[in-house]
Structures are given as structure tokens and as C-alpha cells.
């Protein structure tokens, strides 16, 4: 019986933790996506600059 109570308590704490963690992870995902986009834009600009100097 004590094991079931502890298991239930663990799952309740886990669900609360996940509910608070989800918005934080969403923000990190958006930030990493924006950094990746910025990096791709910067890379393409550098490539265009390098190719423009050659021709």
C-alpha cells in the first residue's frame, strides 16, 4: 500500500514538473531555431560575398 502511495506521489510530482518545464523547452526550441536561421542567412551572405569577389 505504501508503495502505491509513493508511486502516485511520484507521478503527481512528475506531471507538475513537466507542466512547468514545457514552456521553458518551447522557448529554447524557438531560440535554437532562430539561431539556426540566422546562421544559415549569415553563411549564405558570406558565400555570396566570396563568390562575388571571384567573378
C-alpha positions in Angstrom: 0.0 0.0 0.0 2.8 2.4 0.9 4.4 1.6 -2.5 1.3 2.6 -4.4 1.0 5.9 -2.4 4.7 6.7 -3.1 4.3 5.8 -6.8 1.2 8.0 -7.1 3.0 10.9 -5.3 6.0 10.5 -7.7 3.7 10.7 -10.8 1.9 13.7 -9.4 5.2 15.5 -8.9 6.4 14.4 -12.3 3.3 15.8 -14.0 3.7 19.1 -12.2 7.4 19.3 -13.2 6.5 18.6 -16.9 3.8 21.2 -16.9 6.3 23.8 -15.7 9.1 22.6 -17.9 7.1 22.6 -21.2 7.0 26.4 -21.7 10.7 26.6 -21.0 11.6 23.9 -23.5 9.3 25.6 -26.1 11.2 28.9 -25.6 14.6 27.1 -26.0 13.3 25.4 -29.2 12.2 28.7 -30.7 15.6 30.3 -29.7 17.6 27.5 -31.3 15.5 27.6 -34.4 16.1 31.4 -34.7 19.8 30.9 -34.2 19.9 28.3 -36.9 18.1 30.6 -39.3 20.4 33.4 -38.5 23.4 31.2 -39.0 22.1 30.0 -42.4 21.5 33.6 -43.5 24.9 34.6 -42.4 26.5 31.7 -44.2 24.7 32.4 -47.5 25.8 36.1 -47.3 29.4 35.1 -46.7 29.2 32.7 -49.6 27.7 35.3 -51.9 30.4 37.8 -50.8 33.2 35.3 -51.5 31.7 34.2 -54.9 31.1 37.9 -55.8 34.8 38.7 -55.3 35.9 35.9 -57.6 33.8 36.9 -60.6 
